[in-house]
């Protein structure tokens, strides 16, 4: 059965030119796909009559490359921040539309965000209490709807939060609810009424409700329509529920989609280092990658789709071809250095002249790279909307691991 790789944006770019110029391993991103994914959500909001109420904020940490996200500025999408350093680097690149969800933070960090004037979702009553005493212009909170150990004000604390705001003569600007990750449309629809109930019960004057993230993306599918979250179904349900529960039209709805927007904007290109190795224990495809480039797949046991390319960068077709099941190995001597978990079908013809493409790595891949076993960080290339490829992150230097090493030790003195 064919892989449907021919329908992917990756099949339509000049991989040979890109690999010759930038080397491997290499992360490649598509600006056109990013814009397409944003437009998909906006069209669904318009169809549901919510276009003037929906605001999108794409989290920075899943793909923290300003070049990749720069196109968001052209479509009025904002960025979700966690750290002051993220704010500083994005301001250098011209970004100006932000919200902040920092987890638990110190008073100094609350003061920093207060000075920016950005909506900042605080995660404990103590943090809100400090913000109220410091006279912040607005108050927003993060609610842990799972009752988990994640940062967030718990359900049992909502009444106390409402009382605290009333004591200071303040109102809540916005609340966001953490509802877990990678939910189906039906699961996310089930959460809507719960959040509207919080609004009605505790914060009926809030300006906005932040539905945050958790919108699932199916890595195992090839077809784009099957991969992405069903925003049409979701926004239709959101509109009907808001009308039924009497949520005022003035209330904005914020969203923080990460995987659904970012995942299929990226691919990882690797070089196969040797012909397929077959031994009494297993079959191996050895690459110049590393599991440190794909920790999110390892952690979630995620089955990314893969494509093998021959020396001319043409797909080695798996259809009706003989081959072997093999593990996809990285470069180190560690026995667990597999760039993806499990085994994959490797068609005959894969050898040391071949390449391997791992699809849907636009979220949580390059950002999780670690300098483990002295491995250099991979380069990154952006293919812009016009189809031109640009190097946006240089490959790590071979001495990066020691870039902060001091030539002489320094005695610490008071």
C-alpha positions in Angstrom: 0.0 0.0 0.0 1.4 3.4 -0.9 2.3 5.8 1.8 0.5 8.9 0.4 3.8 10.8 0.9 3.2 12.4 -2.5 0.4 14.4 -1.0 2.7 15.9 1.7 4.4 19.3 1.3 7.7 17.6 2.0 7.5 15.7 -1.3 7.2 19.0 -3.2 10.4 20.7 -2.0 13.9 20.3 -3.2 15.2 17.9 -0.5 18.4 17.3 -2.4 19.4 21.0 -2.5 18.4 21.5 1.1 20.4 18.5 2.4 23.4 19.4 0.3 23.4 23.0 1.7 22.4 22.3 5.3 23.5 18.7 5.9 21.7 16.2 8.1 20.1 15.7 10.6 17.9 18.6 9.6 14.5 20.0 10.7 12.6 21.4 7.8 9.4 23.6 8.3 6.7 24.8 5.9 5.4 28.3 6.3 2.6 27.5 3.8 1.4 24.6 6.0 1.5 26.8 9.1 -0.7 29.4 7.4 -3.0 26.6 6.1 -3.5 25.2 9.6 -4.3 28.7 11.0 -6.8 29.4 8.2 -8.5 26.0 8.8 -9.3 27.1 12.3 -10.4 30.6 11.4 -12.7 29.3 8.6 -14.4 27.0 11.1 -14.9 29.9 13.5 -16.4 32.0 10.8 -18.8 29.2 9.7 -20.0 28.9 13.3 -20.5 32.7 13.6 -17.7 33.1 16.0 -15.1 34.8 13.9 -15.2 38.1 15.9 -15.0 36.2 19.2 -12.2 33.7 18.6 -8.6 34.6 19.3 -5.7 32.2 18.6 -2.5 32.2 20.6 0.1 29.6 19.5 2.4 28.4 22.3 6.0 29.4 21.8 7.7 26.5 23.6 6.6 23.6 21.3 8.5 25.2 18.4 10.5 28.1 19.8 11.9 29.4 16.5 10.8 33.0 15.8 11.4 32.5 12.1 8.9 29.6 11.9 6.2 31.5 13.8 6.8 34.9 12.1 4.0 34.3 9.7 1.5 34.4 12.6 1.9 38.2 12.6 0.3 38.3 9.1 -2.8 36.5 10.2 -3.5 38.3 13.5 -2.6 35.2 15.6 -0.8 35.8 18.9 1.8 33.8 20.8 1.5 32.2 24.3 4.6 32.8 26.5 6.0 31.2 29.6 9.3 32.9 30.3 10.6 36.5 30.2 13.3 35.4 27.8 10.7 34.3 25.3 9.1 37.8 25.4 12.5 39.5 24.9 13.5 37.4 21.8 10.1 37.7 20.2 10.0 41.4 20.6 13.2 41.5 18.7 11.5 39.8 15.9 8.6 42.2 15.8 6.0 40.1 17.7 3.5 42.2 19.8 0.5 40.1 20.5 0.9 37.8 23.6 -0.7 36.1 26.5 1.3 34.6 29.3 0.8 31.3 31.1 3.9 30.9 33.2 3.1 28.1 35.8 4.0 28.9 39.3 6.2 32.0 39.5 8.0 34.3 42.0 6.9 37.8 42.9 9.7 39.2 40.8 8.4 37.4 37.7 4.8 38.6 38.4 6.2 42.1 38.6 7.9 41.6 35.2 4.7 40.5 33.5 2.8 43.3 35.2 5.1 45.8 33.8 4.5 44.4 30.3 0.7 44.8 30.7 0.1 41.4 29.2 -2.7 39.1 30.4 -0.9 36.6 32.7 -2.6 33.5 33.9 -1.5 32.9 37.5 -1.7 29.4 39.1 -2.3 29.9 42.8 -4.3 32.0 45.3 -1.1 33.2 46.8 0.2 34.6 43.4 -3.2 36.3 42.8 -3.1 37.8 46.3 0.4 39.3 45.6 -0.8 40.6 42.2 -3.8 42.3 43.8 -1.7 43.9 46.5 0.7 45.2 43.8 -2.1 46.9 41.9 -1.8 45.0 38.6 -4.1 46.4 35.9 -5.8 43.1 35.2 -6.1 39.7 36.9 -6.3 36.4 35.0 -5.9 32.8 36.3 -5.2 29.3 35.2 -7.6 26.6 36.5 -6.5 23.0 36.9 -9.8 21.3 35.8 -8.2 17.9 36.2 -7.5 18.3 39.9 -4.0 17.2 39.1 -0.5 18.2 40.3 -0.3 20.6 37.3 -0.1 24.3 38.1 -3.5 25.8 38.4 -6.1 26.9 40.9 -8.2 23.9 42.0 -12.0 23.7 41.7 -12.3 23.8 45.5 -10.5 27.1 45.5 -12.7 29.0 43.1 -15.1 30.4 45.7 -12.1 31.7 47.7 -10.8 33.3 44.6 -14.1 35.0 43.9 -14.2 36.3 47.5 -10.6 37.6 47.3 -11.4 39.5 44.1 -14.5 41.0 45.7 -12.6 42.1 48.8 -10.3 44.1 46.6 -13.1 45.5 44.4 -11.7 43.7 41.4 -13.0 41.5 38.6 -11.4 38.6 36.8 -10.4 39.5 33.3 -10.0 36.0 31.9 -9.6 32.4 33.1 -7.9 29.5 31.3 -8.6 25.9 32.1 -6.0 23.1 31.7 -7.9 20.0 30.5 -5.1 17.7 29.5 -3.6 17.0 26.1 -4.6 15.4 22.8 -8.3 15.1 23.3 -10.8 14.0 20.7 -13.5 16.5 19.5 -16.1 14.8 21.6 -14.0 15.0 24.7 -13.3 18.7 24.1 -17.0 19.4 23.5 -17.8 17.8 26.8 -15.5 20.3 28.6 -17.3 23.4 27.1 -20.3 23.3 29.4 -18.1 22.8 32.4 -16.1 26.0 31.7 -19.3 28.0 31.0 -20.6 26.8 34.4 -17.5 28.2 36.0 -18.1 31.5 34.2 -21.7 31.7 35.3 -21.1 30.6 38.9 -17.9 32.5 39.8 -16.8 35.0 37.2 -19.9 36.2 35.2 -18.2 39.6 34.4 -15.1 38.0 32.9 -14.0 39.5 29.5 -12.9 36.2 28.1 -12.6 32.4 28.6 -9.3 30.7 27.5 -10.0 27.1 26.4 -6.2 26.6 26.2 -4.9 23.5 24.3 -5.4 19.8 24.3 -6.8 19.6 20.7 -5.7 16.2 19.4 -3.5 15.4 16.4 -3.3 11.9 15.0 0.3 11.1 14.1 -0.4 7.7 12.6 -2.7 9.0 9.8 -1.4 9.9 6.4 -4.4 11.9 5.2 -4.4 15.5 6.3 -8.1 15.5 6.9 -7.8 12.6 9.3 -4.8 14.1 11.2 -6.3 17.4 12.3 -8.8 18.3 15.0 -12.4 18.8 13.8 -12.8 22.5 14.4 -16.0 22.8 12.5 -17.7 20.3 14.8 -16.2 21.8 17.9 -17.0 25.5 17.1 -20.6 24.6 16.1 -21.0 22.9 19.5 -19.3 25.8 21.3 -21.7 28.3 19.7 -24.8 26.3 20.5 -23.7 25.7 24.1 -22.9 29.4 24.6 -26.3 30.4 23.3 -28.1 27.8 25.4 -26.3 28.8 28.6 -26.7 32.5 27.9 -23.0 33.4 27.7 -23.0 37.1 26.5 -21.7 37.9 23.0 -19.1 40.3 24.6 -17.2 37.3 26.0 -14.2 36.4 23.8 -13.0 32.8 23.4 -9.2 32.2 23.4 -7.5 29.1 22.2 -3.9 27.8 22.4 -3.6 25.1 19.8 -0.1 23.6 19.5 0.1 20.2 17.9 -2.9 20.8 15.6 -1.2 24.0 14.2 2.5 23.0 14.4 2.9 19.2 14.1 2.6 18.7 10.3 4.6 21.9 9.6 7.8 20.1 10.3 9.8 17.1 9.1 13.1 15.6 10.2 15.6 14.5 7.5 18.2 11.9 8.4 21.0 10.2 6.5 21.2 6.4 6.6 24.8 5.6 7.6 25.0 2.0 6.6 23.2 -0.7 4.7 20.5 -2.4 6.8 22.2 -4.3 9.5 20.8 -7.8 10.2 22.0 -9.8 13.2 20.6 -12.6 15.4 19.0 -10.1 17.7 17.3 -7.6 15.4 17.4 -5.6 12.2 18.8 -2.0 12.3 18.7 1.1 10.2 21.5 3.2 11.5 21.1 7.0 10.9 22.9 10.2 11.9 20.1 11.1 14.2 19.6 10.5 17.9 16.8 9.7 20.2 17.5 13.1 21.8 16.0 14.6 18.7 12.7 12.8 19.2 12.1 12.5 22.9 8.4 13.4 22.6 7.9 10.3 20.4 9.8 8.1 22.9 7.8 9.5 25.9 4.4 9.0 24.2 5.3 5.8 22.3 4.2 7.8 19.3 4.2 6.3 15.8 5.3 9.0 13.4 5.0 8.1 9.8 8.3 7.6 8.0 9.5 7.6 4.4 12.7 6.2 3.0 14.3 8.1 0.1 16.9 6.8 -2.4 20.1 8.6 -3.4 18.1 10.9 -5.8 15.7 11.8 -2.9 12.8 9.8 -4.6 10.6 7.7 -2.3 11.5 4.0 -2.1 8.0 2.7 -2.5 6.8 0.3 0.1 3.9 -0.9 -2.0 4.1 -4.7 -2.7 7.8 -4.6 -1.9 9.8 -7.0 0.0 11.8 -5.8 3.0 12.2 -6.3 6.7 10.9 -4.8 10.0 13.8 -2.9 11.6 14.5 -0.6 14.4 15.5 3.0 13.5 18.7 3.7 15.4 20.6 6.9 16.1 24.3 7.5 16.3 25.3 6.7 19.9 26.5 3.5 21.6 23.6 3.5 24.0 21.3 0.5 23.4 18.2 2.7 23.8 19.3 5.2 21.1 16.3 4.7 18.8 15.0 7.8 17.1 11.5 6.3 17.1 10.0 3.6 19.3 9.3 0.1 17.9 10.0 -1.3 14.5 9.2 0.1 11.1 8.9 -1.6 7.7 12.0 -1.0 5.7 11.7 -1.8 2.0 14.5 -3.4 -0.1 16.7 -0.8 -1.6 17.4 1.1 1.6 21.2 1.4 2.0 23.9 3.8 3.0 23.0 6.1 0.1 19.5 6.5 1.4 17.7 9.1 3.6 14.9 8.9 6.1 12.2 11.5 6.6 10.2 11.5 9.8 6.9 13.4 9.3 4.9 15.7 11.7 7.8 16.9 13.9 6.8 20.6 13.9 5.9 20.4 17.6 8.0 19.3 20.6 11.0 17.9 18.7 13.7 20.4 17.9 12.8 22.2 21.1 13.5 19.1 23.2 16.9 18.4 21.7 19.5 17.9 24.4 23.3 17.9 24.2 23.4 14.3 25.4 26.5 12.3 24.6 28.0 15.5 23.2 25.6 15.4 20.2 25.3 18.7 18.3 22.0 20.3 17.8 20.5 19.9 14.3 20.1 22.8 11.8 16.7 24.1 10.9 15.4 25.3 7.5 12.2 27.2 6.7 10.5 26.9 3.3 8.6 30.1 2.9 5.2 30.5 1.4 6.7 31.2 -2.0 8.6 27.9 -1.9 12.1 29.3 -1.2 14.3 27.5 1.4 16.1 29.5 4.1 18.5 28.4 6.8 17.1 29.7 10.1 19.2 27.9 12.7 22.8 26.9 12.1 23.9 23.5 13.1 25.4 23.3 16.6 29.2 23.7 16.7 31.1 20.6 17.7 32.3 22.5 20.8 28.9 23.7 21.9 28.9 21.3 24.9 31.8 23.3 26.3 30.8 26.8 25.2 30.5 27.9 28.8 33.5 26.1 30.0 35.9 28.5 31.8 39.6 28.5 30.8 40.5 28.7 34.4 38.4 27.8 37.5 37.1 30.9 39.4 37.0 30.9 43.2 33.7 32.1 44.6 34.2 34.8 47.2 31.7 36.9 49.1 
